[in-house]
Amino acid sequence: MAPAFTQNEYEARLSKVRRSMAERDIDAMVVGDPSNMNWLTGFDAWSMYVPQIMFITHDKDPIWMGRSMDAGAVALTTYLKPESVMPYPETHVQQAHAHAMDLVAGFISNLGYTGKRIGYESDTYFFSPKALSCLQAGVANAHWVDADLLLNWCRVVKSDAEVQMMSQAARLVEGAMQVAYENIAPGVRQCDLMAKILAKQVGGNEEFGGDLTALSPLILAGKAATTAHPMWTDEPFEDGQTVALELGGTRKRYNAGLARTVQLGKGSQSVFDTADAVQEGLHAVLNTLKPGVQAGDAQRAWQSVLDKHGLVKESRIGYSIGLGYSPDWGEHTVSLRADDTTVLEPNMTLHVMLGMWMDDWGMELSETVVITDSGVNCLTQFERDVMVVS
């Protein structure tokens, strides 16, 4: 194993984070999001189910603080030196009477950060209120600053190396979608189709393999497609069903999403009419996306197409995507919705996610894209028409 990128790449990311910290007068930063830990240092382990943080300062390398049995992953996946590893023992793993962050608070205090301004991520999945309260109680006189999404916004414009990694993720999801197309049919159980999809997602291609996708692959079949995120079952597909497939490919934790729709047997004309309208809307969105426009402009272009066809979709139509761990591959920054005034820049990567969920069926169409100097490129490439399985 080795870090996914060069040491210079990680150092550039750290410099960006430190500038953002300085703008907020933050002396140190507690990072609890494993995606942000990976982006900043390359740290990669399935260790987020117990307390761990990356501690960022202005004058030292990032310091990983976590469970002792996971400490070896620092040497395997990062450029950090042994002095950047501060493990806590098994005595503080899932104990009712002791919390690991009590010890981590001691690490931070010993580093000289009592009385300092310390930022923290307040809304990440893997940094609990109890973890924060232990740190606040254990680091004397520190002033705790809510710096949620500080690193996420540093991540939003990708390096060329990151875009290349996402291009590889796009190749993986295209392969997974092709497997789905080749194997879906009435009578096939959803779970059996998903087994083949998962094998392709991880098995990859002759050039490279894949990782677990940050978002679970989804099958929206028949009435289950009236909601956005149902899980697969062991039920067989049925003749006449409209099936939406929302899949991903993940390379070195970088994700690309792709959604397509399949019609099993004869479908109603409304399915194909709606699909045509959604494709028209996708073209309008892609023609709008370019540097200098606001994220909300893309949603307004989509809405103009919906209005013409008398369709309604209330949810956002896309979001910033990149490096991510389960349960989500979105970066929690840019959203393609009317009130988002974020100005798009080259090398931002977005999952343009269009779907229509009707009374008894639904369909989806998406692309993972990168903003270029003059417009947008689709990283994912796959036939967009509804595929009919007769």
N, C-alpha and C positions, 0 to 999 in steps of 0.2 A: 504494500500500500504506500501511497505518497499523496501529498496535497494535490488538489485538482488543478491548481494554478501556480504560477511562479511566485517566489517570495516578493518580488517587486510589486506584483499585482496586489498582494495582501497588504503590503506597506502603503500603497496608494490608498487603499480602502481605509486603513487606520488613520491616515492623515485627513481624509475627508471627515471621518467621525470626530476627530479631535477638533477640527475647525467648527463643526456644528456644536460641539460641547462648549467651546470657547465663546461662541455667540450667545449661549445661554448662561455663561458664567458657571459652568459645571466643572468641579474639580475631578470627579471620578464618575464612572457609569457602571451600574449593575445591569448586565444583560442576561435575561432569562429565556429569551426566545431561541430555541436551538437553530432555527434558520439563520438568525443573526450571528450566532456563535460561529456557524459554519462559514458564512459569508466573510466574516472578519478574519478568521484564522484557518479555516479548512477543517475544524474539529467535526468529526463525524462518528457518532456512535448512537446506538439505541438506548440511551441512558437518561432520557428526559423524564422518565416516570419516577425518578427520585430527584430531590433537590440538587440543582447545579446552577452555577452562574459563570459568566465570563466577566472579569473585573477590568475595566478600562481606565487608564490614567493618562496623563499628558507626558510622562517621562519614563515609563517602563513599558515593556512588552505586555500585551494582554495576559491576564492570569486566569487560568481555569481553576475553579474551586468546585469539587464534586466528590462523588463516591470513590473510595480508594480503588475498588476493583475495576473502575472505568478509567483510571488515570493513564493506563497504558495506551489508550486510544489517542492521547495528545501527541505522543512521540510518533505514532503510526500515521497520523493524518495532518499534522501541522508542522510548521517550522519553529514552534516554540521550544525554548530550552527548559531543562529540568527545573530551574528556579521559577518558571511560570506555571508550575503545577502545585496546587495546595489541596491535597485530598483530606477528607474526613473519614473516620473509621466506621466499621459495620455497627458499632454500638449506637449510632445515630440514624440508622436506616429503618424507617417505618416503626418507630417506637412511640408509644403513647406518652411517655414521660420525658422525652428529649427530642429536640428537632435539630436536623443538620445545620440549619441556618444559625443556630446558637453558636456553633463552632465557626461557621463562616464569618459571623460578626466579629469574632475574635481575630480571625485572619485579617480582616479589613482594619480593625483597630490597631493591630500590630504593625501594619504598613504605614500608619501615621495619618489615618483619615478621620480620626475623631474631630469633631468640630468643623468638618468640611462640608461643602455642598456636593451631595451625591445624587445623581440622577438614577431613575429606575424606570423599568417598563411596567406600566400599571395594568395593561389589558392583554397580556400575552397568555396563552393557554397554560403554560408550564411554570408560571411563577405565581404562587398562591398568595392570598391575603395573609395566611399564617406565616409564610416565608418572609414576607415584607415586615410583618409586625415583629418577628424575631430579630431581623436586622436593625429595625428602628430602636428596639429596646436594647440591643447589644452594642451599638456603636455610639459612644457617648457624645451628646451635643451636636450630632450631625444634623444638617439641614437637608431634608429629603425633597428632591425636586421631581415632580412628575414629568418625565421625558419620554413618554410613550411615543413610539413610532419614529424616534430620532434616527435610529439605524435604518429603519424601513425606508425613510425618505432618502437617506444616503444611497440606498440600493437601487433607486428607481430608474436611473440612467445607467445602462449596462456598459461594460467595457466590450471591445470587439471580441475578446476571448470568451466572455459570457454569452454573447450572441451566438458565437460558434457552438458553444455547448448546448444552447437551446435549439440550434439547428439540428444537432444530433438527437436531442429529445424528440424533435418533430419527426425525424425518420422512424423513431421507435413507435410513436403513436400511429403513424401511417401503416406500419406493419401490423399493429394490433387491430386496426380498423379493417384491414384487408382480411385478416383471419376471421373477424366477426362476419364480414360479408360472405365469406366462403362457407361458413358453417351454420348460419342461422336459417331456420326453416320451421314450418309447423311441425309439432311433435317433438322437437328438440327441447330438452329442459334448459331453462335459463342458467342453472348452475353449471351444466356441462359446457355450454357456450362460454361462460365466464372462465372456466378452467383453461380453455384453449387461449382465451384472450390474455389471462394472467401469465400463462407460460410464454407467450410471445412478448409481452411487455418486459419480462425479466430476462428471457433468453436473448432478446435483441436480434442482431443480425451477425453476419460473418465478421464485420468490422468492430463492433462493440456491443456490450450487453447493457441491460437496463437495471434500474433500481425500483423499489416499491414506489408507486406514485403517491404523491402527497394527498391527493383526493382519490377516494375509492372510485373505481370504475362503476358506472351506473347503467342499468337497463330500465327503460321506461316503456313498458309494454301494455297496450290496451288501456284500461281504466287507470292503471298505475301511472300512466303518463299524464294524468290530470294534475299531478303534483310534480315538483321540480327534482327532488332528490330521493327517489325510492331505491331501496337495495334489491339486489337480485334474489330470486326465490328458487325453489325446485319445481316450480310449475312449468309445464311445457308451453312453448309458443303456440298460438292458435291461428288458424287460417282466418284472414280478414283483419288481423291486428295491425295497427300502426305502431312501430317500435322505434324509439329514440335511443341512441347509444351515445353516451358521453364518456369518452375514454381519455387516457393520458399516456404520455411517454416521459420517462425520467432518466436523465443522464447526469451522474455525479450530483444528484439532488436537484438539478435544474429541470423544470417541468414544462411540457407543452401539452395543451389541451386540444381536443378535436371532437366535435359532436356532429353526428349525421343521423338520417332517418331512413328506415326500411319499411316498406309496405309488404306484408305477407298476404299474397293473394289479392283479390280485387278490393280496392279501397274506394271510399266515397270521393267524388270529384272535389269536395271541399278540402281534402287532404292535399291534393295537388295544386289547387288554387292558392291555398295558404302557403304552401312551400314556394310557389312562384313569387308570392308577395314578399316572403322572407328573403329569398335570394335577391330580389330587387332592393330590399332594405339593406342587405349586406353590401351590395355594390355601392349604395349611397354612403354608407358608413366608411367603406374603404376609400372612396373618392374624397372624403372629407378629412381623413386622418393625415396630418402632416405637421411639421414643426410650425409653431406659432399659433395654432388654433387651440381653443380650449377643449377640454375633455367633453364638456357639455354640448359642444357643437356637433359631435358625432351622434349623440342621442337625439338632437333636434333633426338631423338629417334622417335618422331612422323613423322618428315620429311623423315626419311629413309623408313617408311612404305608408305607414299604418293608417294615417288619417284618410289617405286616398282610397284605401281598400276597406275601410271601416273596421279595422282590427284594433285591439287594445292589449297592451303589455305594460304593466305598471312597474316591474322591476328594472334595475339597471341592465345595460346591455354589454357590459364588459368591465374589465378591471386589470390592473397591473399584475403580471405573473412573472415568476422567475424561480429562484431557489426556494424550496419549501419542504417541510416535513408534515406528516399527517398531524391534524386532520384537514389541512387547507393548503392549496398552492397559491392563493392570492397573497399579494404583498400588503394589503390593507392601506393602500395609498390612493392611487388614481382610480376613480370609478367613472365609467361612461354613463353619466346621468345628467339631467338638465342643470342641476345646481352646482356641478363640479367645475370650478374655474381654473383648474390646473392647466397651465400652458404646456403643450406637448413639445418634447425635445427629441432630437435624434438619439437612437439607441434605447428609447423606452420600449418595453415589450408589453403587449396587451393580449389578453384573451377576449376576443370579440365574441360574445355568447348570446346568440339570438334563439329564442324559443317561444312557442305559442302553446299554451296549455288550455285546452278546450274542455267542454263538459264531459266527454267520454273518450277523448284521445288527445295526444299531444305530439309535437315534433320539435326538433332542435337542429340548429346549424351553427357551427362556430369555426373560427380560425384563430391560431396564435400568430401574432404579427409583430413586426419591429418597425418603429418609425425611422425613416431614412432622412437624408438631407433634403429630399424634395417631396416625399410622400410616405408610402408604406409598402413593405414587402410582407407577403404571407410566408411564414416559416413552414406552416403545414400546407400540404398540397394533396388534395383528394377530391374525387368527383363529388359535386355538390347536389346533383339531382337526387330526389328520393329514389332509392333502389327498390325495384319491384321483384319480389321472389314469387314466381308463379307455381 
